[in-house]
Amino acid sequence: MTTDLFPEAKVRGEARLEEIQALLVAHFGKSAEREVRDPLTQLIYSMLASRTKTEDSEQVLRELRVRFGDWEGLRDAPVGEIERAIEAVTFAEQKALRLKLALVGITARYGSLTLDFLAKYRTEKIRAWLEGFEGVGRQVSAAVVNFSTLRRRALCVDAHHLRVTQRLGLTARADAGVTEERLMRLVPESWTAEMLDEHHALVKRLGQTVCGFELPQCGECPLRGVCATGAKRLKQG
């Protein structure tokens, strides 16, 4: 069970996130407006996208539409055919099976292949429902509820977000689910679903372009003034 932060800690956390967001916007500019998809399409995309470049995931999603016509066609295709269709993404064999099982499972549980009905549920109920499928963890469920037409408050924490927030000292080492839970305690109440989406996009961009896994470019980082790890690296040299 989570516990709320003391009021002063909450205020400090909110202020720090606000500062980080402002620095990222000043450095990168506002994020490009997202193509907001229906929840089912977003689920399919998010299941494909793990550990895969965005451009590759987007291309595969487009090709799936052309190849299978609709998501029922994808659901009904043999796993081997799905695997060949998504071979450009990482772990294609595993993802093909999980994707088919999820689409078949949604149909069995709801009666048709759609996730639009989830809009009537509370956010955590939606996420628990989605996470009942193999391959759908907290990162994927957050992406579905935040990025899709559901537009709920959630923070999608990917590998880049994990790395950046740990280096900033916002969170200790933990998985995506625990990290999201800790960060959401700090998120200002005024931040809408769209603002959380933009924050995710900006932190991800920082991780992709500046705060890399092996060679972080701390001297070029817009957050170097608020990052203990960056300050230490710069001081060393």
KAQUI-V972899 format. One record per residue. RES is the residue in one small letter. SS is DSSP state (h for helix, s for strand, l for the rest). PSI is psi in radians with two decimals (NA if undefined). Layout:
{{RES;SS;PSI} {RES;SS;PSI}}
This chain:
{{m;l;2.37} {t;l;2.69} {t;l;2.55} {d;l;2.67} {l;l;2.70} {f;l;2.58} {p;h;-0.72} {e;h;-0.62} {a;h;-0.67} {k;h;-0.78} {v;h;-0.77} {r;h;-0.72} {g;h;-0.76} {e;h;-0.77} {a;h;-0.67} {r;h;-0.73} {l;h;-0.69} {e;h;-0.74} {e;h;-0.77} {i;h;-0.78} {q;h;-0.77} {a;h;-0.71} {l;h;-0.68} {l;h;-0.74} {v;h;-0.73} {a;h;-0.58} {h;h;-0.83} {f;h;-0.32} {g;l;3.01} {k;l;2.52} {s;l;2.64} {a;l;2.55} {e;l;2.32} {r;l;2.52} {e;l;1.88} {v;l;2.06} {r;l;2.88} {d;l;2.78} {p;h;-0.64} {l;h;-0.79} {t;h;-0.70} {q;h;-0.66} {l;h;-0.81} {i;h;-0.83} {y;h;-0.81} {s;h;-0.59} {m;h;-0.53} {l;h;-0.55} {a;h;-0.28} {s;l;2.23} {r;l;0.45} {t;l;2.49} {k;l;2.50} {t;h;-0.79} {e;h;-0.60} {d;h;-0.74} {s;h;-0.75} {e;h;-0.74} {q;h;-0.75} {v;h;-0.72} {l;h;-0.76} {r;h;-0.74} {e;h;-0.58} {l;h;-0.73} {r;h;-0.76} {v;h;-0.77} {r;h;-0.73} {f;h;-0.18} {g;l;-0.88} {d;l;3.07} {w;h;-0.36} {e;h;-0.66} {g;h;-0.68} {l;h;-0.78} {r;h;-0.71} {d;h;-0.10} {a;l;2.63} {p;l;2.62} {v;h;-0.70} {g;h;-0.67} {e;h;-0.69} {i;h;-0.75} {e;h;-0.75} {r;h;-0.61} {a;h;-0.42} {i;l;0.36} {e;l;-0.28} {a;l;-0.24} {v;l;2.82} {t;l;2.63} {f;l;0.79} {a;h;-0.68} {e;h;-0.82} {q;h;-0.77} {k;h;-0.62} {a;h;-0.81} {l;h;-0.81} {r;h;-0.66} {l;h;-0.80} {k;h;-0.79} {l;h;-0.67} {a;h;-0.78} {l;h;-0.71} {v;h;-0.72} {g;h;-0.71} {i;h;-0.79} {t;h;-0.75} {a;h;-0.66} {r;h;-0.55} {y;h;-0.46} {g;l;-0.28} {s;l;2.90} {l;l;1.52} {t;l;2.71} {l;l;0.16} {d;h;-0.50} {f;h;-0.34} {l;h;-0.32} {a;h;-0.39} {k;h;-0.10} {y;l;2.78} {r;l;2.70} {t;h;-0.83} {e;h;-0.53} {k;h;-0.70} {i;h;-0.82} {r;h;-0.70} {a;h;-0.67} {w;h;-0.82} {l;h;-0.68} {e;l;-0.03} {g;l;-0.19} {f;l;2.41} {e;l;2.35} {g;l;-0.05} {v;l;1.75} {g;l;-2.84} {r;h;-0.60} {q;h;-0.80} {v;h;-0.77} {s;h;-0.63} {a;h;-0.73} {a;h;-0.75} {v;h;-0.83} {v;h;-0.49} {n;h;-0.74} {f;h;-0.43} {s;l;-3.06} {t;l;-0.20} {l;l;-0.66} {r;l;1.06} {r;l;2.84} {r;l;2.00} {a;l;2.75} {l;l;1.95} {c;l;2.02} {v;l;1.88} {d;l;-3.01} {a;h;-0.64} {h;h;-0.77} {h;h;-0.72} {l;h;-0.86} {r;h;-0.82} {v;h;-0.81} {t;h;-0.57} {q;h;-0.73} {r;h;-0.57} {l;h;-0.30} {g;l;0.24} {l;l;-0.59} {t;l;2.69} {a;l;3.02} {r;l;2.19} {a;l;3.01} {d;l;3.13} {a;h;-0.71} {g;h;-0.82} {v;h;-0.71} {t;h;-0.76} {e;h;-0.77} {e;h;-0.78} {r;h;-0.73} {l;h;-0.66} {m;h;-0.39} {r;h;-0.44} {l;h;-0.30} {v;l;2.26} {p;l;2.48} {e;l;-0.42} {s;l;-0.22} {w;l;2.12} {t;l;3.06} {a;h;-0.70} {e;h;-0.66} {m;h;-0.65} {l;h;-0.66} {d;h;-0.83} {e;h;-0.69} {h;h;-0.79} {h;h;-0.82} {a;h;-0.70} {l;h;-0.73} {v;h;-0.71} {k;h;-0.75} {r;h;-0.69} {l;h;-0.78} {g;h;-0.59} {q;h;-0.58} {t;h;-0.46} {v;l;-0.91} {c;l;1.08} {g;l;2.92} {f;l;-0.85} {e;l;-0.74} {l;l;1.33} {p;l;2.36} {q;l;1.26} {c;h;-0.60} {g;h;-0.36} {e;h;0.03} {c;l;2.28} {p;l;-0.23} {l;l;0.18} {r;h;-0.47} {g;h;-0.21} {v;h;0.26} {c;l;2.01} {a;h;-0.66} {t;h;-0.76} {g;h;-0.73} {a;h;-0.71} {k;h;-0.76} {r;h;-0.73} {l;h;-0.66} {k;h;-0.64} {q;h;-0.39} {g;l;NA}}
